[in-house]
Amino acid sequence: MAQLTHTEYDLLERAIIDGRRLVIYRRGTEYVVIPQALRVRGGRELIEATHPTTGDTITFDLADIDSLHVIQ
């Protein structure tokens, strides 16, 4: 994925604050998750999220994401 725009960062940050779900497409797979944090590790931007059904933690590298959408 190309770097997020300012608007997309704002939507992502608001989703984290409000606990809104994200739909993330990565390598042809759709994930619906609840974002917990946006972090930087080793120069990589990561979304740390929780699966809403299982409660499992999943981490997405922004560089590996094909697209993301906030569910309103």
Predicted model as a PDB file, atoms N, CA, C, CB and O in Angstrom, pLDDT in the B-factor column:
MODEL        1                                                                  
ATOM      1  N   MET A   1       0.853  -1.173   0.000  1.00 59.00           N  
ATOM      2  CA  MET A   1       0.000   0.000   0.000  1.00 59.00           C  
ATOM      3  C   MET A   1       0.894   1.229   0.000  1.00 59.00           C  
ATOM      4  CB  MET A   1      -0.968   0.002   1.222  1.00 59.00           C  
ATOM      5  O   MET A   1       1.922   1.271   0.676  1.00 59.00           O  
ATOM      6  N   ALA A   2       0.485   2.217  -0.764  1.00 58.00           N  
ATOM      7  CA  ALA A   2       1.193   3.486  -0.713  1.00 58.00           C  
ATOM      8  C   ALA A   2       0.969   4.103   0.665  1.00 58.00           C  
ATOM      9  CB  ALA A   2       0.716   4.448  -1.850  1.00 58.00           C  
ATOM     10  O   ALA A   2       0.049   3.711   1.383  1.00 58.00           O  
ATOM     11  N   GLN A   3       1.786   5.041   1.020  1.00 76.00           N  
ATOM     12  CA  GLN A   3       1.646   5.677   2.328  1.00 76.00           C  
ATOM     13  C   GLN A   3       0.261   6.292   2.463  1.00 76.00           C  
ATOM     14  CB  GLN A   3       2.735   6.752   2.535  1.00 76.00           C  
ATOM     15  O   GLN A   3      -0.300   6.806   1.495  1.00 76.00           O  
ATOM     16  N   LEU A   4      -0.282   6.233   3.670  1.00 80.00           N  
ATOM     17  CA  LEU A   4      -1.607   6.780   3.926  1.00 80.00           C  
ATOM     18  C   LEU A   4      -1.606   8.296   3.789  1.00 80.00           C  
ATOM     19  CB  LEU A   4      -2.090   6.377   5.316  1.00 80.00           C  
ATOM     20  O   LEU A   4      -0.605   8.958   4.061  1.00 80.00           O  
ATOM     21  N   THR A   5      -2.742   8.833   3.365  1.00 84.00           N  
ATOM     22  CA  THR A   5      -2.900  10.284   3.309  1.00 84.00           C  
ATOM     23  C   THR A   5      -3.197  10.797   4.717  1.00 84.00           C  
ATOM     24  CB  THR A   5      -4.036  10.691   2.313  1.00 84.00           C  
ATOM     25  O   THR A   5      -3.440  10.013   5.634  1.00 84.00           O  
ATOM     26  N   HIS A   6      -3.175  12.109   4.878  1.00 90.00           N  
ATOM     27  CA  HIS A   6      -3.505  12.702   6.181  1.00 90.00           C  
ATOM     28  C   HIS A   6      -4.922  12.321   6.608  1.00 90.00           C  
ATOM     29  CB  HIS A   6      -3.365  14.239   6.126  1.00 90.00           C  
ATOM     30  O   HIS A   6      -5.168  12.026   7.777  1.00 90.00           O  
ATOM     31  N   THR A   7      -5.833  12.329   5.665  1.00 87.00           N  
ATOM     32  CA  THR A   7      -7.227  11.975   5.960  1.00 87.00           C  
ATOM     33  C   THR A   7      -7.327  10.523   6.410  1.00 87.00           C  
ATOM     34  CB  THR A   7      -8.121  12.211   4.725  1.00 87.00           C  
ATOM     35  O   THR A   7      -8.054  10.218   7.355  1.00 87.00           O  
ATOM     36  N   GLU A   8      -6.607   9.627   5.744  1.00 85.00           N  
ATOM     37  CA  GLU A   8      -6.640   8.212   6.119  1.00 85.00           C  
ATOM     38  C   GLU A   8      -6.020   7.984   7.497  1.00 85.00           C  
ATOM     39  CB  GLU A   8      -5.907   7.370   5.071  1.00 85.00           C  
ATOM     40  O   GLU A   8      -6.511   7.164   8.272  1.00 85.00           O  
ATOM     41  N   TYR A   9      -4.938   8.711   7.801  1.00 89.00           N  
ATOM     42  CA  TYR A   9      -4.360   8.619   9.142  1.00 89.00           C  
ATOM     43  C   TYR A   9      -5.353   9.108  10.188  1.00 89.00           C  
ATOM     44  CB  TYR A   9      -3.057   9.432   9.225  1.00 89.00           C  
ATOM     45  O   TYR A   9      -5.499   8.493  11.245  1.00 89.00           O  
ATOM     46  N   ASP A  10      -6.031  10.202   9.900  1.00 92.00           N  
ATOM     47  CA  ASP A  10      -7.040  10.721  10.830  1.00 92.00           C  
ATOM     48  C   ASP A  10      -8.148   9.703  11.065  1.00 92.00           C  
ATOM     49  CB  ASP A  10      -7.635  12.028  10.297  1.00 92.00           C  
ATOM     50  O   ASP A  10      -8.572   9.494  12.201  1.00 92.00           O  
ATOM     51  N   LEU A  11      -8.620   9.066   9.987  1.00 90.00           N  
ATOM     52  CA  LEU A  11      -9.669   8.048  10.120  1.00 90.00           C  
ATOM     53  C   LEU A  11      -9.171   6.850  10.931  1.00 90.00           C  
ATOM     54  CB  LEU A  11     -10.147   7.584   8.730  1.00 90.00           C  
ATOM     55  O   LEU A  11      -9.904   6.316  11.764  1.00 90.00           O  
ATOM     56  N   LEU A  12      -7.933   6.427  10.690  1.00 92.00           N  
ATOM     57  CA  LEU A  12      -7.357   5.319  11.437  1.00 92.00           C  
ATOM     58  C   LEU A  12      -7.216   5.667  12.913  1.00 92.00           C  
ATOM     59  CB  LEU A  12      -6.003   4.934  10.856  1.00 92.00           C  
ATOM     60  O   LEU A  12      -7.578   4.868  13.776  1.00 92.00           O  
ATOM     61  N   GLU A  13      -6.696   6.840  13.205  1.00 94.00           N  
ATOM     62  CA  GLU A  13      -6.535   7.267  14.602  1.00 94.00           C  
ATOM     63  C   GLU A  13      -7.886   7.385  15.301  1.00 94.00           C  
ATOM     64  CB  GLU A  13      -5.791   8.610  14.671  1.00 94.00           C  
ATOM     65  O   GLU A  13      -8.015   7.011  16.467  1.00 94.00           O  
ATOM     66  N   ARG A  14      -8.886   7.897  14.605  1.00 94.00           N  
ATOM     67  CA  ARG A  14     -10.227   8.015  15.181  1.00 94.00           C  
ATOM     68  C   ARG A  14     -10.813   6.631  15.423  1.00 94.00           C  
ATOM     69  CB  ARG A  14     -11.154   8.839  14.256  1.00 94.00           C  
ATOM     70  O   ARG A  14     -11.492   6.422  16.428  1.00 94.00           O  
ATOM     71  N   ALA A  15     -10.568   5.689  14.533  1.00 96.00           N  
ATOM     72  CA  ALA A  15     -11.051   4.311  14.721  1.00 96.00           C  
ATOM     73  C   ALA A  15     -10.417   3.690  15.966  1.00 96.00           C  
ATOM     74  CB  ALA A  15     -10.737   3.444  13.470  1.00 96.00           C  
ATOM     75  O   ALA A  15     -11.076   2.956  16.703  1.00 96.00           O  
ATOM     76  N   ILE A  16      -9.142   3.983  16.196  1.00 95.00           N  
ATOM     77  CA  ILE A  16      -8.463   3.466  17.392  1.00 95.00           C  
ATOM     78  C   ILE A  16      -9.098   4.068  18.644  1.00 95.00           C  
ATOM     79  CB  ILE A  16      -6.937   3.784  17.347  1.00 95.00           C  
ATOM     80  O   ILE A  16      -9.397   3.348  19.596  1.00 95.00           O  
ATOM     81  N   ILE A  17      -9.302   5.364  18.646  1.00 96.00           N  
ATOM     82  CA  ILE A  17      -9.877   6.047  19.809  1.00 96.00           C  
ATOM     83  C   ILE A  17     -11.299   5.576  20.091  1.00 96.00           C  
ATOM     84  CB  ILE A  17      -9.866   7.559  19.593  1.00 96.00           C  
ATOM     85  O   ILE A  17     -11.661   5.323  21.240  1.00 96.00           O  
ATOM     86  N   ASP A  18     -12.105   5.461  19.033  1.00 96.00           N  
ATOM     87  CA  ASP A  18     -13.526   5.108  19.186  1.00 96.00           C  
ATOM     88  C   ASP A  18     -13.785   3.608  19.249  1.00 96.00           C  
ATOM     89  CB  ASP A  18     -14.314   5.689  18.051  1.00 96.00           C  
ATOM     90  O   ASP A  18     -14.904   3.192  19.552  1.00 96.00           O  
ATOM     91  N   GLY A  19     -12.776   2.789  18.969  1.00 93.00           N  
ATOM     92  CA  GLY A  19     -12.971   1.340  18.965  1.00 93.00           C  
ATOM     93  C   GLY A  19     -13.796   0.850  17.782  1.00 93.00           C  
ATOM     94  O   GLY A  19     -14.476  -0.172  17.869  1.00 93.00           O  
ATOM     95  N   ARG A  20     -13.730   1.590  16.673  1.00 96.00           N  
ATOM     96  CA  ARG A  20     -14.459   1.189  15.461  1.00 96.00           C  
ATOM     97  C   ARG A  20     -13.689   0.103  14.717  1.00 96.00           C  
ATOM     98  CB  ARG A  20     -14.697   2.409  14.533  1.00 96.00           C  
ATOM     99  O   ARG A  20     -12.462   0.019  14.785  1.00 96.00           O  
ATOM    100  N   ARG A  21     -14.431  -0.703  14.024  1.00 96.00           N  
ATOM    101  CA  ARG A  21     -13.814  -1.804  13.269  1.00 96.00           C  
ATOM    102  C   ARG A  21     -13.197  -1.310  11.980  1.00 96.00           C  
ATOM    103  CB  ARG A  21     -14.843  -2.888  12.963  1.00 96.00           C  
ATOM    104  O   ARG A  21     -13.644  -0.335  11.376  1.00 96.00           O  
ATOM    105  N   LEU A  22     -12.154  -2.016  11.580  1.00 95.00           N  
ATOM    106  CA  LEU A  22     -11.489  -1.777  10.302  1.00 95.00           C  
ATOM    107  C   LEU A  22     -11.659  -3.003   9.425  1.00 95.00           C  
ATOM    108  CB  LEU A  22      -9.984  -1.445  10.503  1.00 95.00           C  
ATOM    109  O   LEU A  22     -11.676  -4.134   9.910  1.00 95.00           O  
ATOM    110  N   VAL A  23     -11.782  -2.768   8.147  1.00 96.00           N  
ATOM    111  CA  VAL A  23     -11.694  -3.845   7.165  1.00 96.00           C  
ATOM    112  C   VAL A  23     -10.347  -3.658   6.489  1.00 96.00           C  
ATOM    113  CB  VAL A  23     -12.903  -3.821   6.118  1.00 96.00           C  
ATOM    114  O   VAL A  23     -10.085  -2.629   5.866  1.00 96.00           O  
ATOM    115  N   ILE A  24      -9.504  -4.661   6.619  1.00 94.00           N  
ATOM    116  CA  ILE A  24      -8.163  -4.620   6.047  1.00 94.00           C  
ATOM    117  C   ILE A  24      -8.051  -5.728   5.010  1.00 94.00           C  
ATOM    118  CB  ILE A  24      -7.067  -4.771   7.152  1.00 94.00           C  
ATOM    119  O   ILE A  24      -8.388  -6.882   5.279  1.00 94.00           O  
ATOM    120  N   TYR A  25      -7.575  -5.367   3.822  1.00 94.00           N  
ATOM    121  CA  TYR A  25      -7.302  -6.350   2.778  1.00 94.00           C  
ATOM    122  C   TYR A  25      -5.791  -6.497   2.667  1.00 94.00           C  
ATOM    123  CB  TYR A  25      -7.938  -5.927   1.402  1.00 94.00           C  
ATOM    124  O   TYR A  25      -5.067  -5.524   2.454  1.00 94.00           O  
ATOM    125  N   ARG A  26      -5.328  -7.751   2.819  1.00 93.00           N  
ATOM    126  CA  ARG A  26      -3.904  -8.036   2.719  1.00 93.00           C  
ATOM    127  C   ARG A  26      -3.736  -9.352   1.979  1.00 93.00           C  
ATOM    128  CB  ARG A  26      -3.232  -8.091   4.124  1.00 93.00           C  
ATOM    129  O   ARG A  26      -4.260 -10.385   2.395  1.00 93.00           O  
ATOM    130  N   ARG A  27      -3.001  -9.301   0.881  1.00 92.00           N  
ATOM    131  CA  ARG A  27      -2.717 -10.490   0.064  1.00 92.00           C  
ATOM    132  C   ARG A  27      -3.982 -11.276  -0.282  1.00 92.00           C  
ATOM    133  CB  ARG A  27      -1.737 -11.399   0.793  1.00 92.00           C  
ATOM    134  O   ARG A  27      -3.988 -12.505  -0.213  1.00 92.00           O  
ATOM    135  N   GLY A  28      -5.043 -10.574  -0.650  1.00 93.00           N  
ATOM    136  CA  GLY A  28      -6.267 -11.214  -1.094  1.00 93.00           C  
ATOM    137  C   GLY A  28      -7.185 -11.703   0.017  1.00 93.00           C  
ATOM    138  O   GLY A  28      -8.210 -12.324  -0.262  1.00 93.00           O  
ATOM    139  N   THR A  29      -6.839 -11.437   1.258  1.00 95.00           N  
ATOM    140  CA  THR A  29      -7.665 -11.864   2.391  1.00 95.00           C  
ATOM    141  C   THR A  29      -8.245 -10.643   3.083  1.00 95.00           C  
ATOM    142  CB  THR A  29      -6.842 -12.717   3.392  1.00 95.00           C  
ATOM    143  O   THR A  29      -7.564  -9.635   3.276  1.00 95.00           O  
ATOM    144  N   GLU A  30      -9.509 -10.749   3.452  1.00 96.00           N  
ATOM    145  CA  GLU A  30     -10.184  -9.665   4.166  1.00 96.00           C  
ATOM    146  C   GLU A  30     -10.154  -9.958   5.660  1.00 96.00           C  
ATOM    147  CB  GLU A  30     -11.648  -9.491   3.669  1.00 96.00           C  
ATOM    148  O   GLU A  30     -10.479 -11.065   6.089  1.00 96.00           O  
ATOM    149  N   TYR A  31      -9.766  -8.969   6.443  1.00 96.00           N  
ATOM    150  CA  TYR A  31      -9.754  -9.069   7.901  1.00 96.00           C  
ATOM    151  C   TYR A  31     -10.639  -7.964   8.458  1.00 96.00           C  
ATOM    152  CB  TYR A  31      -8.296  -8.967   8.472  1.00 96.00           C  
ATOM    153  O   TYR A  31     -10.523  -6.809   8.048  1.00 96.00           O  
ATOM    154  N   VAL A  32     -11.515  -8.307   9.382  1.00 96.00           N  
ATOM    155  CA  VAL A  32     -12.287  -7.311  10.116  1.00 96.00           C  
ATOM    156  C   VAL A  32     -11.741  -7.345  11.538  1.00 96.00           C  
ATOM    157  CB  VAL A  32     -13.860  -7.599  10.066  1.00 96.00           C  
ATOM    158  O   VAL A  32     -11.824  -8.366  12.220  1.00 96.00           O  
ATOM    159  N   VAL A  33     -11.184  -6.225  11.975  1.00 97.00           N  
ATOM    160  CA  VAL A  33     -10.506  -6.166  13.266  1.00 97.00           C  
ATOM    161  C   VAL A  33     -10.850  -4.876  13.992  1.00 97.00           C  
ATOM    162  CB  VAL A  33      -8.990  -6.284  13.085  1.00 97.00           C  
ATOM    163  O   VAL A  33     -11.379  -3.933  13.405  1.00 97.00           O  
ATOM    164  N   ILE A  34     -10.537  -4.856  15.281  1.00 97.00           N  
ATOM    165  CA  ILE A  34     -10.683  -3.649  16.088  1.00 97.00           C  
ATOM    166  C   ILE A  34      -9.266  -3.147  16.379  1.00 97.00           C  
ATOM    167  CB  ILE A  34     -11.500  -3.925  17.426  1.00 97.00           C  
ATOM    168  O   ILE A  34      -8.513  -3.806  17.096  1.00 97.00           O  
ATOM    169  N   PRO A  35      -8.899  -1.983  15.827  1.00 97.00           N  
ATOM    170  CA  PRO A  35      -7.531  -1.484  16.028  1.00 97.00           C  
ATOM    171  C   PRO A  35      -7.315  -1.033  17.469  1.00 97.00           C  
ATOM    172  CB  PRO A  35      -7.238  -0.320  15.066  1.00 97.00           C  
ATOM    173  O   PRO A  35      -8.194  -0.422  18.077  1.00 97.00           O  
ATOM    174  N   GLN A  36      -6.147  -1.337  18.002  1.00 97.00           N  
ATOM    175  CA  GLN A  36      -5.796  -0.953  19.364  1.00 97.00           C  
ATOM    176  C   GLN A  36      -4.738   0.144  19.396  1.00 97.00           C  
ATOM    177  CB  GLN A  36      -5.304  -2.162  20.133  1.00 97.00           C  
ATOM    178  O   GLN A  36      -4.767   1.016  20.265  1.00 97.00           O  
ATOM    179  N   ALA A  37      -3.804   0.099  18.447  1.00 97.00           N  
ATOM    180  CA  ALA A  37      -2.707   1.067  18.461  1.00 97.00           C  
ATOM    181  C   ALA A  37      -2.033   1.140  17.098  1.00 97.00           C  
ATOM    182  CB  ALA A  37      -1.680   0.701  19.539  1.00 97.00           C  
ATOM    183  O   ALA A  37      -2.074   0.194  16.312  1.00 97.00           O  
ATOM    184  N   LEU A  38      -1.419   2.271  16.841  1.00 95.00           N  
ATOM    185  CA  LEU A  38      -0.564   2.465  15.667  1.00 95.00           C  
ATOM    186  C   LEU A  38       0.834   2.672  16.220  1.00 95.00           C  
ATOM    187  CB  LEU A  38      -1.038   3.696  14.758  1.00 95.00           C  
ATOM    188  O   LEU A  38       1.066   3.613  16.979  1.00 95.00           O  
ATOM    189  N   ARG A  39       1.766   1.809  15.852  1.00 95.00           N  
ATOM    190  CA  ARG A  39       3.111   1.843  16.429  1.00 95.00           C  
ATOM    191  C   ARG A  39       4.170   1.847  15.321  1.00 95.00           C  
ATOM    192  CB  ARG A  39       3.326   0.636  17.375  1.00 95.00           C  
ATOM    193  O   ARG A  39       3.896   1.491  14.174  1.00 95.00           O  
ATOM    194  N   VAL A  40       5.360   2.250  15.688  1.00 95.00           N  
ATOM    195  CA  VAL A  40       6.506   2.186  14.782  1.00 95.00           C  
ATOM    196  C   VAL A  40       7.546   1.298  15.444  1.00 95.00           C  
ATOM    197  CB  VAL A  40       7.088   3.621  14.462  1.00 95.00           C  
ATOM    198  O   VAL A  40       7.964   1.554  16.574  1.00 95.00           O  
ATOM    199  N   ARG A  41       7.965   0.243  14.731  1.00 95.00           N  
ATOM    200  CA  ARG A  41       9.012  -0.665  15.210  1.00 95.00           C  
ATOM    201  C   ARG A  41       9.984  -0.910  14.064  1.00 95.00           C  
ATOM    202  CB  ARG A  41       8.407  -2.018  15.737  1.00 95.00           C  
ATOM    203  O   ARG A  41       9.586  -1.302  12.967  1.00 95.00           O  
ATOM    204  N   GLY A  42      11.230  -0.679  14.329  1.00 95.00           N  
ATOM    205  CA  GLY A  42      12.242  -0.918  13.295  1.00 95.00           C  
ATOM    206  C   GLY A  42      11.986  -0.118  12.034  1.00 95.00           C  
ATOM    207  O   GLY A  42      12.292  -0.580  10.934  1.00 95.00           O  
ATOM    208  N   GLY A  43      11.429   1.072  12.176  1.00 92.00           N  
ATOM    209  CA  GLY A  43      11.138   1.921  11.025  1.00 92.00           C  
ATOM    210  C   GLY A  43       9.894   1.514  10.250  1.00 92.00           C  
ATOM    211  O   GLY A  43       9.615   2.083   9.194  1.00 92.00           O  
ATOM    212  N   ARG A  44       9.141   0.540  10.756  1.00 94.00           N  
ATOM    213  CA  ARG A  44       7.926   0.063  10.086  1.00 94.00           C  
ATOM    214  C   ARG A  44       6.705   0.513  10.875  1.00 94.00           C  
ATOM    215  CB  ARG A  44       7.940  -1.486   9.938  1.00 94.00           C  
ATOM    216  O   ARG A  44       6.696   0.428  12.103  1.00 94.00           O  
ATOM    217  N   GLU A  45       5.675   0.990  10.183  1.00 94.00           N  
ATOM    218  CA  GLU A  45       4.421   1.373  10.833  1.00 94.00           C  
ATOM    219  C   GLU A  45       3.526   0.146  10.950  1.00 94.00           C  
ATOM    220  CB  GLU A  45       3.701   2.507  10.043  1.00 94.00           C  
ATOM    221  O   GLU A  45       3.285  -0.550   9.964  1.00 94.00           O  
ATOM    222  N   LEU A  46       3.041  -0.113  12.145  1.00 95.00           N  
ATOM    223  CA  LEU A  46       2.240  -1.300  12.416  1.00 95.00           C  
ATOM    224  C   LEU A  46       0.910  -0.922  13.042  1.00 95.00           C  
ATOM    225  CB  LEU A  46       2.998  -2.260  13.326  1.00 95.00           C  
ATOM    226  O   LEU A  46       0.836  -0.016  13.871  1.00 95.00           O  
ATOM    227  N   ILE A  47      -0.133  -1.623  12.639  1.00 96.00           N  
ATOM    228  CA  ILE A  47      -1.431  -1.522  13.292  1.00 96.00           C  
ATOM    229  C   ILE A  47      -1.566  -2.747  14.172  1.00 96.00           C  
ATOM    230  CB  ILE A  47      -2.612  -1.417  12.254  1.00 96.00           C  
ATOM    231  O   ILE A  47      -1.548  -3.874  13.678  1.00 96.00           O  
ATOM    232  N   GLU A  48      -1.701  -2.535  15.466  1.00 97.00           N  
ATOM    233  CA  GLU A  48      -1.976  -3.633  16.387  1.00 97.00           C  
ATOM    234  C   GLU A  48      -3.479  -3.665  16.585  1.00 97.00           C  
ATOM    235  CB  GLU A  48      -1.210  -3.465  17.759  1.00 97.00           C  
ATOM    236  O   GLU A  48      -4.095  -2.656  16.925  1.00 97.00           O  
ATOM    237  N   ALA A  49      -4.068  -4.850  16.366  1.00 97.00           N  
ATOM    238  CA  ALA A  49      -5.522  -4.975  16.386  1.00 97.00           C  
ATOM    239  C   ALA A  49      -5.939  -6.259  17.086  1.00 97.00           C  
ATOM    240  CB  ALA A  49      -6.086  -4.941  14.961  1.00 97.00           C  
ATOM    241  O   ALA A  49      -5.130  -7.153  17.334  1.00 97.00           O  
ATOM    242  N   THR A  50      -7.228  -6.319  17.396  1.00 97.00           N  
ATOM    243  CA  THR A  50      -7.823  -7.486  18.033  1.00 97.00           C  
ATOM    244  C   THR A  50      -8.910  -8.034  17.119  1.00 97.00           C  
ATOM    245  CB  THR A  50      -8.398  -7.132  19.437  1.00 97.00           C  
ATOM    246  O   THR A  50      -9.694  -7.272  16.554  1.00 97.00           O  
ATOM    247  N   HIS A  51      -8.955  -9.345  16.977  1.00 95.00           N  
ATOM    248  CA  HIS A  51     -10.032  -9.984  16.218  1.00 95.00           C  
ATOM    249  C   HIS A  51     -11.287  -9.907  17.071  1.00 95.00           C  
ATOM    250  CB  HIS A  51      -9.682 -11.479  15.841  1.00 95.00           C  
ATOM    251  O   HIS A  51     -11.255 -10.336  18.224  1.00 95.00           O  
ATOM    252  N   PRO A  52     -12.398  -9.375  16.552  1.00 93.00           N  
ATOM    253  CA  PRO A  52     -13.580  -9.150  17.384  1.00 93.00           C  
ATOM    254  C   PRO A  52     -14.263 -10.414  17.902  1.00 93.00           C  
ATOM    255  CB  PRO A  52     -14.562  -8.365  16.616  1.00 93.00           C  
ATOM    256  O   PRO A  52     -14.953 -10.359  18.920  1.00 93.00           O  
ATOM    257  N   THR A  53     -14.089 -11.537  17.234  1.00 93.00           N  
ATOM    258  CA  THR A  53     -14.745 -12.771  17.655  1.00 93.00           C  
ATOM    259  C   THR A  53     -13.878 -13.587  18.607  1.00 93.00           C  
ATOM    260  CB  THR A  53     -15.104 -13.608  16.443  1.00 93.00           C  
ATOM    261  O   THR A  53     -14.352 -14.060  19.639  1.00 93.00           O  
ATOM    262  N   THR A  54     -12.610 -13.748  18.255  1.00 95.00           N  
ATOM    263  CA  THR A  54     -11.734 -14.610  19.045  1.00 95.00           C  
ATOM    264  C   THR A  54     -10.951 -13.871  20.116  1.00 95.00           C  
ATOM    265  CB  THR A  54     -10.781 -15.313  18.144  1.00 95.00           C  
ATOM    266  O   THR A  54     -10.515 -14.476  21.095  1.00 95.00           O  
ATOM    267  N   GLY A  55     -10.767 -12.563  19.940  1.00 95.00           N  
ATOM    268  CA  GLY A  55      -9.968 -11.789  20.879  1.00 95.00           C  
ATOM    269  C   GLY A  55      -8.477 -11.905  20.639  1.00 95.00           C  
ATOM    270  O   GLY A  55      -7.683 -11.341  21.393  1.00 95.00           O  
ATOM    271  N   ASP A  56      -8.080 -12.633  19.594  1.00 96.00           N  
ATOM    272  CA  ASP A  56      -6.665 -12.790  19.270  1.00 96.00           C  
ATOM    273  C   ASP A  56      -6.076 -11.457  18.810  1.00 96.00           C  
ATOM    274  CB  ASP A  56      -6.472 -13.868  18.182  1.00 96.00           C  
ATOM    275  O   ASP A  56      -6.756 -10.651  18.175  1.00 96.00           O  
ATOM    276  N   THR A  57      -4.819 -11.241  19.136  1.00 97.00           N  
ATOM    277  CA  THR A  57      -4.104 -10.047  18.687  1.00 97.00           C  
ATOM    278  C   THR A  57      -3.482 -10.330  17.329  1.00 97.00           C  
ATOM    279  CB  THR A  57      -3.015  -9.618  19.719  1.00 97.00           C  
ATOM    280  O   THR A  57      -2.915 -11.399  17.099  1.00 97.00           O  
ATOM    281  N   ILE A  58      -3.597  -9.363  16.439  1.00 96.00           N  
ATOM    282  CA  ILE A  58      -3.002  -9.486  15.108  1.00 96.00           C  
ATOM    283  C   ILE A  58      -2.340  -8.158  14.770  1.00 96.00           C  
ATOM    284  CB  ILE A  58      -4.077  -9.877  14.027  1.00 96.00           C  
ATOM    285  O   ILE A  58      -2.883  -7.092  15.059  1.00 96.00           O  
ATOM    286  N   THR A  59      -1.176  -8.230  14.163  1.00 97.00           N  
ATOM    287  CA  THR A  59      -0.417  -7.033  13.814  1.00 97.00           C  
ATOM    288  C   THR A  59      -0.271  -6.962  12.300  1.00 97.00           C  
ATOM    289  CB  THR A  59       0.977  -7.031  14.504  1.00 97.00           C  
ATOM    290  O   THR A  59       0.086  -7.944  11.649  1.00 97.00           O  
ATOM    291  N   PHE A  60      -0.553  -5.782  11.753  1.00 95.00           N  
ATOM    292  CA  PHE A  60      -0.456  -5.558  10.313  1.00 95.00           C  
ATOM    293  C   PHE A  60       0.602  -4.502  10.043  1.00 95.00           C  
ATOM    294  CB  PHE A  60      -1.823  -5.130   9.718  1.00 95.00           C  
ATOM    295  O   PHE A  60       0.597  -3.438  10.662  1.00 95.00           O  
ATOM    296  N   ASP A  61       1.501  -4.793   9.126  1.00 95.00           N  
ATOM    297  CA  ASP A  61       2.469  -3.812   8.648  1.00 95.00           C  
ATOM    298  C   ASP A  61       1.764  -2.999   7.563  1.00 95.00           C  
ATOM    299  CB  ASP A  61       3.793  -4.504   8.102  1.00 95.00           C  
ATOM    300  O   ASP A  61       1.228  -3.567   6.611  1.00 95.00           O  
ATOM    301  N   LEU A  62       1.764  -1.681   7.701  1.00 93.00           N  
ATOM    302  CA  LEU A  62       1.078  -0.845   6.711  1.00 93.00           C  
ATOM    303  C   LEU A  62       1.598  -1.090   5.291  1.00 93.00           C  
ATOM    304  CB  LEU A  62       1.239   0.629   7.073  1.00 93.00           C  
ATOM    305  O   LEU A  62       0.842  -0.966   4.327  1.00 93.00           O  
ATOM    306  N   ALA A  63       2.865  -1.431   5.159  1.00 92.00           N  
ATOM    307  CA  ALA A  63       3.441  -1.678   3.836  1.00 92.00           C  
ATOM    308  C   ALA A  63       2.852  -2.924   3.176  1.00 92.00           C  
ATOM    309  CB  ALA A  63       4.951  -1.819   3.945  1.00 92.00           C  
ATOM    310  O   ALA A  63       2.889  -3.047   1.951  1.00 92.00           O  
ATOM    311  N   ASP A  64       2.312  -3.848   3.967  1.00 92.00           N  
ATOM    312  CA  ASP A  64       1.761  -5.100   3.432  1.00 92.00           C  
ATOM    313  C   ASP A  64       0.254  -5.024   3.153  1.00 92.00           C  
ATOM    314  CB  ASP A  64       2.035  -6.232   4.403  1.00 92.00           C  
ATOM    315  O   ASP A  64      -0.316  -5.948   2.571  1.00 92.00           O  
ATOM    316  N   ILE A  65      -0.384  -3.936   3.562  1.00 91.00           N  
ATOM    317  CA  ILE A  65      -1.833  -3.816   3.430  1.00 91.00           C  
ATOM    318  C   ILE A  65      -2.181  -3.313   2.026  1.00 91.00           C  
ATOM    319  CB  ILE A  65      -2.409  -2.861   4.514  1.00 91.00           C  
ATOM    320  O   ILE A  65      -1.607  -2.336   1.547  1.00 91.00           O  
ATOM    321  N   ASP A  66      -3.129  -3.995   1.377  1.00 91.00           N  
ATOM    322  CA  ASP A  66      -3.583  -3.556   0.059  1.00 91.00           C  
ATOM    323  C   ASP A  66      -4.552  -2.377   0.184  1.00 91.00           C  
ATOM    324  CB  ASP A  66      -4.255  -4.722  -0.694  1.00 91.00           C  
ATOM    325  O   ASP A  66      -4.480  -1.427  -0.594  1.00 91.00           O  
ATOM    326  N   SER A  67      -5.456  -2.441   1.163  1.00 89.00           N  
ATOM    327  CA  SER A  67      -6.373  -1.336   1.439  1.00 89.00           C  
ATOM    328  C   SER A  67      -6.958  -1.497   2.827  1.00 89.00           C  
ATOM    329  CB  SER A  67      -7.496  -1.270   0.383  1.00 89.00           C  
ATOM    330  O   SER A  67      -6.951  -2.585   3.403  1.00 89.00           O  
ATOM    331  N   LEU A  68      -7.473  -0.373   3.361  1.00 90.00           N  
ATOM    332  CA  LEU A  68      -8.155  -0.443   4.634  1.00 90.00           C  
ATOM    333  C   LEU A  68      -9.297   0.552   4.638  1.00 90.00           C  
ATOM    334  CB  LEU A  68      -7.186  -0.175   5.797  1.00 90.00           C  
ATOM    335  O   LEU A  68      -9.217   1.622   4.034  1.00 90.00           O  
ATOM    336  N   HIS A  69     -10.381   0.174   5.342  1.00 92.00           N  
ATOM    337  CA  HIS A  69     -11.582   1.001   5.423  1.00 92.00           C  
ATOM    338  C   HIS A  69     -12.115   0.943   6.845  1.00 92.00           C  
ATOM    339  CB  HIS A  69     -12.664   0.532   4.402  1.00 92.00           C  
ATOM    340  O   HIS A  69     -12.136  -0.115   7.473  1.00 92.00           O  
ATOM    341  N   VAL A  70     -12.540   2.083   7.337  1.00 93.00           N  
ATOM    342  CA  VAL A  70     -13.158   2.141   8.648  1.00 93.00           C  
ATOM    343  C   VAL A  70     -14.650   1.886   8.471  1.00 93.00           C  
ATOM    344  CB  VAL A  70     -12.891   3.516   9.346  1.00 93.00           C  
ATOM    345  O   VAL A  70     -15.298   2.485   7.613  1.00 93.00           O  
ATOM    346  N   ILE A  71     -15.182   0.989   9.292  1.00 92.00           N  
ATOM    347  CA  ILE A  71     -16.622   0.721   9.259  1.00 92.00           C  
ATOM    348  C   ILE A  71     -17.290   1.775  10.125  1.00 92.00           C  
ATOM    349  CB  ILE A  71     -16.964  -0.742   9.763  1.00 92.00           C  
ATOM    350  O   ILE A  71     -17.017   1.869  11.321  1.00 92.00           O  
ATOM    351  N   GLN A  72     -18.151   2.556   9.529  1.00 78.00           N  
ATOM    352  CA  GLN A  72     -18.807   3.662  10.237  1.00 78.00           C  
ATOM    353  C   GLN A  72     -19.947   3.212  11.082  1.00 78.00           C  
ATOM    354  CB  GLN A  72     -19.295   4.680   9.275  1.00 78.00           C  
ATOM    355  O   GLN A  72     -20.592   4.032  11.735  1.00 78.00           O  
TER     356      GLN A  72                                                      
ENDMDL                                                                          
END                                                                             
